[in-house]
Amino acid sequence: MSFETLKVAELKEIAESFAVDTNGLKNKKDLIAAMAEEGVTYSIYENTTKAVEAATEEIEVLPKFDPKSQAEGTVLVRMTRDNARYDIHGNTFTKAHPFIALTEEQAQEIFNTEEGFRLATPKEVQDFYS
């Protein structure tokens, strides 16, 4: 395939996604020439599209913490590390979701073996997610 097989609207969308100026360009030849001038080839477009699709498939959606769901015998643990994500003992802490409700035993195991974790208060969680 090539850019020649695409419609003008599709070409404009592709050009804009690669930050190619499309003002005043109305036909396929002009759009393709403008993209070529900026170094955008069909091969680059295909590779970029595949890379975006692959990256999208790898996104893991983590559940948001609900402070009302805290069960009896659990404590709130907060990650204070600078890591964007940290997996430990089957739990995943992230910058976006640094709180996890754990049993007291699980929390103590983390406190004994890792730095950058501490007990959190329900108010602190509520303020963070508000």
Backbone hydrogen bonds in HBPLUS format (Angstrom, degrees):
<---DONOR---> <-ACCEPTOR-->    atom                        ^
c    i                          cat <-CA-CA->   ^        H-A-AA   ^      H-
h    n   atom  resd res      DA  || num        DHA   H-A  angle D-A-AA Bond
n    s   type  num  typ     dist DA aas  dist angle  dist       angle   num
A0005-THR N   A0002-SER O   3.23 MM   3  5.87 155.4  2.30 114.6 119.7     1
A0006-LEU N   A0003-PHE O   3.10 MM   3  5.47 161.5  2.13 113.1 119.0     2
A0011-LEU N   A0007-LYS O   2.93 MM   4  6.25 157.1  1.99 153.5 160.6     3
A0012-LYS N   A0008-VAL O   2.89 MM   4  6.16 156.9  1.94 153.3 159.2     4
A0013-GLU N   A0009-ALA O   3.08 MM   4  6.30 157.8  2.13 144.2 149.9     5
A0014-ILE N   A0010-GLU O   2.96 MM   4  6.22 159.3  2.00 150.2 155.7     6
A0015-ALA N   A0011-LEU O   2.83 MM   4  6.01 166.8  1.85 152.8 156.8     7
A0016-GLU N   A0012-LYS O   2.89 MM   4  6.07 162.3  1.92 150.6 155.2     8
A0017-SER N   A0013-GLU O   2.99 MM   4  6.19 146.2  2.11 141.5 150.8     9
A0018-PHE N   A0014-ILE O   3.17 MM   4  6.49 130.4  2.43 142.7 155.2    10
A0018-PHE N   A0015-ALA O   3.12 MM   3  5.24 138.7  2.30  98.7 110.4    11
A0020-VAL N   A0015-ALA O   2.82 MM   5  4.99 166.9  1.83 145.5 144.8    12
A0019-ALA N   A0016-GLU O   3.05 MM   3  4.77 160.3  2.09 103.1 105.5    13
A0025-LEU N   A0022-THR O   3.10 MM   3  5.37 166.2  2.12 127.4 129.2    14
A0031-LEU N   A0027-ASN O   3.12 MM   4  6.39 164.3  2.15 155.3 160.1    15
A0032-ILE N   A0028-LYS O   2.83 MM   4  5.99 169.7  1.84 164.0 166.7    16
A0033-ALA N   A0029-LYS O   2.90 MM   4  5.98 156.2  1.96 144.6 151.9    17
A0034-ALA N   A0030-ASP O   2.91 MM   4  6.08 154.9  1.97 145.9 152.6    18
A0035-MET N   A0031-LEU O   3.00 MM   4  6.26 156.3  2.06 147.9 154.1    19
A0036-ALA N   A0032-ILE O   2.90 MM   4  6.09 158.4  1.95 147.6 154.1    20
A0037-GLU N   A0033-ALA O   2.90 MM   4  6.07 151.3  1.98 145.4 153.1    21
A0038-GLU N   A0034-ALA O   3.24 MM   4  6.49 137.0  2.43 135.0 145.2    22
A0038-GLU N   A0035-MET O   3.07 MM   3  5.13 128.7  2.34  95.8 109.4    23
A0040-VAL N   A0035-MET O   2.81 MM   5  5.01 160.3  1.85 149.1 142.5    24
A0039-GLY N   A0036-ALA O   2.98 MM   3  4.88 155.5  2.04 100.0 107.7    25
A0045-TYR N   A0041-THR O   2.99 MM   4  6.29 161.6  2.02 151.3 156.5    26
A0046-GLU N   A0042-TYR O   2.89 MM   4  6.13 163.4  1.91 152.8 156.3    27
A0047-ASN N   A0043-SER O   2.98 MM   4  6.18 169.6  1.99 152.1 154.9    28
A0048-THR N   A0044-ILE O   2.91 MM   4  6.02 159.9  1.95 151.2 156.9    29
A0049-THR N   A0045-TYR O   2.95 MM   4  6.11 159.9  1.99 149.8 155.5    30
A0050-LYS N   A0046-GLU O   2.94 MM   4  6.19 160.5  1.98 153.5 158.5    31
A0051-ALA N   A0047-ASN O   2.94 MM   4  6.12 156.2  2.00 145.4 152.2    32
A0052-VAL N   A0048-THR O   2.92 MM   4  6.14 158.6  1.97 152.0 157.3    33
A0053-GLU N   A0049-THR O   3.01 MM   4  6.21 161.2  2.05 148.0 153.1    34
A0054-ALA N   A0050-LYS O   2.92 MM   4  6.12 157.9  1.97 148.4 154.5    35
A0055-ALA N   A0051-ALA O   2.92 MM   4  6.10 158.5  1.97 147.0 153.0    36
A0056-THR N   A0052-VAL O   2.90 MM   4  6.04 150.3  1.99 146.3 154.6    37
A0057-GLU N   A0053-GLU O   3.12 MM   4  6.33 147.9  2.23 143.8 151.1    38
A0058-GLU N   A0055-ALA O   3.25 MM   3  5.30 136.8  2.45  96.6 107.8    39
A0059-ILE N   A0056-THR O   3.41 MM   3  5.59 163.0  2.44 105.5 110.3    40
A0069-SER N   A0066-ASP O   2.98 MM   3  5.57 161.6  2.01 121.0 126.8    41
A0075-VAL N   A0102-LEU O   2.72 MM  27  5.52 158.1  1.77 162.6 168.6    42
A0102-LEU N   A0075-VAL O   2.89 MM  27  5.52 160.0  1.93 164.3 164.3    43
A0120-ALA N   A0076-LEU O   2.83 MM  44  5.15 151.4  1.91 135.4 136.2    44
A0077-VAL N   A0100-ILE O   2.89 MM  23  5.42 165.0  1.91 149.2 154.1    45
A0100-ILE N   A0077-VAL O   2.98 MM  23  5.42 149.9  2.08 147.0 156.6    46
A0078-ARG N   A0118-ARG O   2.75 MM  40  5.41 170.2  1.76 166.0 169.6    47
A0118-ARG N   A0078-ARG O   2.97 MM  40  5.41 151.3  2.05 146.7 156.0    48
A0079-MET N   A0098-PRO O   2.89 MM  19  5.12 150.2  1.98 138.8 148.6    49
A0080-THR N   A0116-GLY O   2.67 MM  36  4.87 167.8  1.69 137.3 141.3    50
A0095-LYS N   A0084-ALA O   3.08 MM  11  5.20 144.2  2.21 136.0 133.0    51
A0086-TYR N   A0093-PHE O   2.77 MM   7  5.16 152.8  1.84 156.6 158.7    52
A0093-PHE N   A0086-TYR O   2.88 MM   7  5.16 175.5  1.88 151.4 151.4    53
A0088-ILE N   A0091-ASN O   2.82 MM   3  5.27 158.6  1.86 152.0 159.1    54
A0091-ASN N   A0088-ILE O   2.86 MM   3  5.27 157.4  1.91 117.8 125.5    55
A0094-THR N   A0097-HIS O   3.24 MM   3  4.96 172.8  2.25 113.3 114.8    56
A0107-ALA N   A0103-THR O   2.98 MM   4  6.21 168.3  1.99 159.0 162.3    57
A0108-GLN N   A0104-GLU O   2.94 MM   4  6.08 159.5  1.98 143.9 149.7    58
A0109-GLU N   A0105-GLU O   2.99 MM   4  6.20 153.5  2.06 146.7 153.7    59
A0110-ILE N   A0106-GLN O   3.12 MM   4  6.45 155.6  2.18 149.0 154.8    60
A0111-PHE N   A0107-ALA O   2.91 MM   4  6.23 164.5  1.94 155.3 159.8    61
A0112-ASN N   A0108-GLN O   2.87 MM   4  6.01 146.2  1.98 145.9 154.8    62
A0113-THR N   A0109-GLU O   3.17 MM   4  6.30 140.1  2.34 140.4 149.6    63
A0113-THR N   A0110-ILE O   3.19 MM   3  5.30 129.4  2.46  98.1 110.9    64
A0114-GLU N   A0110-ILE O   2.82 MM   4  5.56 148.7  1.92 160.0 163.7    65
A0125-VAL N   A0121-THR O   3.15 MM   4  6.53 154.2  2.22 152.0 158.8    66
A0126-GLN N   A0122-PRO O   2.92 MM   4  6.18 162.8  1.95 149.8 154.8    67
A0127-ASP N   A0123-LYS O   2.88 MM   4  6.09 159.6  1.92 151.3 156.4    68
A0128-PHE N   A0124-GLU O   2.98 MM   4  6.12 151.5  2.07 140.6 148.6    69
A0129-TYR N   A0125-VAL O   3.05 MM   4  6.30 160.5  2.09 157.3 160.5    70
